[in-house]
Amino acid sequence: MLVWAVALVGLVLTGAFAFAQTGTGKRLIAEQLGRALSSAETTVRLQGLDGLVPFDFRLEQLRMADAESAWLELDDLRLSASASALLRGRLEIEQLSARRLALHRLPPGEDDGGAEPFPELPRSVPPVVVRSVSIDRLEVGEAVLGEDAAFSLSGGVRTGEAGRIVNLALDLQRIDEDTAQASLDARLNLAERTLALELEAAETGGLLAGLTGRPEAGDFALELAGDGPLEDWHGDLRLEVDGLARADAEIALALNDVTPAR
């Protein structure tokens, strides 16, 4: 009886996988994902799902819109993952990329005036490796930054075998003008509740002036580095904004109310 049950489950899974590779199956998956991601305020539409779903596929378009217009557009999303790693209980993604991501404005949201509580930290996360994350062109609209700007983004994410350590590396470069860049290297130990962080950012094109509404704000430089427990985290901060502010300081964060979720 058990053998027949296993065989039946295997047959159903094989049939579902085979159906997902057909044109009809891919259109159905895109439609169902769009419905699942939509809300009362935002409609999500996915088009052009192709490739070997879910291991090596391409999505031509994703659009998120409200009653006014589309506020987010994603073009040519590509994902390539290891099927053998998934069978071992690990998610290993060789490539997660997009040719273009455009954020025209911030999404509609509800503001109740209250502060959001800091989320509880889990003891671990699923084992994940994303070897390459990239967006060739990240467009951010004037409604967000005070002027239209385009960037490129690259990096990667990795957790330990037990999912208790999360490593994140990101690099951001402005590409329509050679005036802004930022880099982030972070290591979060969920078991020991410690954070190692290195953040550097610089901007020389007046973006900060437009963003803050302070025309006297000039070139911007930021460096932040620290390593320690979240309950008593200390970091060295260097901040310089020509015409506005300059600071060299040690900052401290005490997240005493953040306990690991069981």
N, C-alpha and C positions, 0 to 999 in steps of 0.2 A: 504493500500500500504506500509506504514512504517513497519507494522508488518511482511509482507512478506519479505521486504528488510532485516530486522533484522534476521529473520529466515534463510534467504539465507546466510548471513554473518556467522551466527553461524554454519550452516551446512558446509560451506567451511572451517572454522577454525577447526571444529571437524575432518573433513576428512584429513586436513593437519597434525594435531596432530597425528591421527591414522597412517597415512602413515609414519610419522617420527619414529614410534616405530617398523617398519618392518626392516628386514635386508637390503632390497633394499633401503628404505628411508634413513637409517643411512649411507650406502655407498655413496649415492648421496650427502648427507649433507657434509660428509667428503671431497668428491671430490670438491664440490663447495667452501667450506671454504679454501681448499688448493689453488685453483685458485685465490680466492679473496685476499689471503695473499701473494701470489707470486708477484715478480717484475721482471724487466728485468735482474737483477743481481742475484736474489735468487729464488729458487724453493722450495715451501713448500708442504710437503706430510703428510697427516694424515691417520692413519690406526687404525682399531679396535675400532670404536665408538660403545658403548654398554650402556644399561641401559634405564632409563626413560628420554628421551630427551624432554625439556632442563633442567629438574628439578633435576635429580639425575642420573648422567651419568659418564662413564669412557672412557677415550681415551687411547688406548694402546700405540701408538707411534705418535710423531710429529718430523719431520726432516726438517731442513732448510739447504740448500746446494747451493753452487755456482758452477761454472764450474770446480773448483779444487776438492772440496769434501764437506762433511757435516761439517758445523761449529757450529751447535747447535742441540742437541738431547734431547728430552723430553720423558720420559717413565712413564706410568701408572699415567696419570692425572685423578684426581677425583674431581667432583664438586657436592655438595648437597645443593640445594636452597629451600626456602619456596615458594610453589605455592600460598598459601593464601596471603602472604605478597606482592607478585608480582601483584596480583589482586587489592591490595590497593595502588599500585603505589610505593612500596618499594622493593628494592632488598636486601634480607636477605640470605646470604650464610653461612650455618653452617660449611662447610668444603671446602677448596680449597687446594688440596695437590698434590704432585708429588713424586713418589718414587725416580726418578733420573732426574736431569737436568745437562747436560754437555755443557759447553761453551769451545770449543776447541780453538777458536781464535775469534777475533773481526770480525764482518760482513764486507763485502765490502761496501765502501761508497765513496761518492764524497766529495772532499775537495776543495772548491773554494777559500780558504785562508781568507775568511771573517768571522767575529764574528757573531754568531747567536744571534738575539735579544732575550731579556728576554720575555717570553710569558706573555700576559695579563692575569690577574687574573679574573676569573668569580666572580660574586656576590654570586653564590651558585652552588652546584653540585647535581646530583640526590641523593636522600636518599639511602645510601648503608650501610650495615653491613656485614662484613666478619669476623665471629667470630674466625675462625682458618685458618691461612695460613701456610703451611709447605712444605718444601722440605727435604726429608730424606737424600738425597745425592746430593750436589751441587758441581760438578766437574768443576774446572777452569784450563785450559791448560797452559802449559809453555809459549806459545805465548802471553798470557795475563798477567800472574803474574811473569814470569821469572822462574817458576818451577810448576810442576803439584801439585795441592792441592785440597782437598775435604773438604766440609763444610756441616753443617746442618743449615737450616733456619726455624724460626718459628715466628709467630706474628699474628696481626690482624689489621683491619681497620674499622673505624666507623665514620659516619657523623651524625650530629644532624637531628632532624625531618625536619627542613627546608633546610637542606643541606648546611648550612652556616659555619659549624665548621667541620673540618676534624681532626680526631685523628688517629695517626699511631704509632704502637709499633712493633719493630722487634728485634730479637736476632739471632746472627750469631756465630756459633762455628766451629772451625776446628776439623775434626774428624779423619783424617788420622794421625795427630800428635796433641798432646794436647798443642798447642803453640799459638793459636790465638782465640780471641773472640771480639765481638762488640755488642753493644746494642744501640737502638735509640728509644726515646720517643718524639713525636712531636705533637703539637696542633696548627693548622692553622685556624684562624678566618677570613673567607673571607669577612664578613660584616664589621668588624672593622679593617681588614688588619693588624693583629697582629700574631706573631709567638712565641710560647714557645717551646724550644728545649733543650733536654739533650742527648748528644752523648758521649759514652765511647768506647774506643778501645784499645786493647793491643796485641802485637805480640812479641814472644821470640824465634822464630825458624829461623831467618835469611831471612824471606820472603821479608822484606823491602830492604835488600842488593841486592837480585836478581832482584827485581822490579825496583830499581833505578840505578843499575849498580855501586853502591858504596859499595865495600866489607867492608869498615870500619863501615858501619851502623849496629848497634847492636839492642838490645831490643827497642821496640817502645811502647810508651804509649801516649794516647790522651784523653783529657776531654774537652768538650765544652758545656757550658750551658748559656742560655739567654732567656729573655722574654721581648717583647716590640713590638712597631709598625715597620712594614717593612720599612717605610720611614726613620727611625732612629733606627735601631736595634743594640743592643749592647750585646756582649756575653763575658764570661770569658773563656779564652783558656789556657790550660796547655798542653804543648807538650814536650816530652822528647825522644830523639833518642840517645842511647849510642854511643859515638864516633863520633857524627855528629852535634847534635843541642839540645838546651834546651831553652824553652821559657815559661814564665808566663805573659800573656798579656790580655788586653781588646781589643776586635776587634769590629769594627763598620761597618755596612752595610747600605747604603742609596739607596733604590730602588725608587727614586723619579719619575722615568719614568714609573712605573708600576701602571696603573690605572685600577680599576675594569671594566671588559667588561660588557656592558649592554646587 
